[in-house]
Amino acid sequence: MRTRLLALSVLGIAVALGGCHHGARPDGSSADKKGVVDMAAFESFIATHPTPDEFKKMYPHVQLMLPGMMSTMEMRYDNSRFFPQMDKDGRIVGGDFH
């Protein structure tokens, strides 16, 4: 009985601490869970014509809505959902937030 209680306690602590994770980008800067705040840095990144995978690594908390994906009609004002414009090679060349 004590072993189960100890196991459940350890599991509870692990779950609680798992929620404390702070996202980080490949360059070491922190990723904001609220969406894009620094638009100048975001536009500079988009100007490099990233692939969708590069975008997801750099902005893990922004939902990337690739062409053909289904989405809801909700309005988001926190820049957390990006609809990209893609070139023929599948790279992001522009887009906007909805």
Helices and strands as residue ranges (DSSP letters): H 2-18, H 39-46, H 52-58, E 63-64, E 81-86, E 92-97
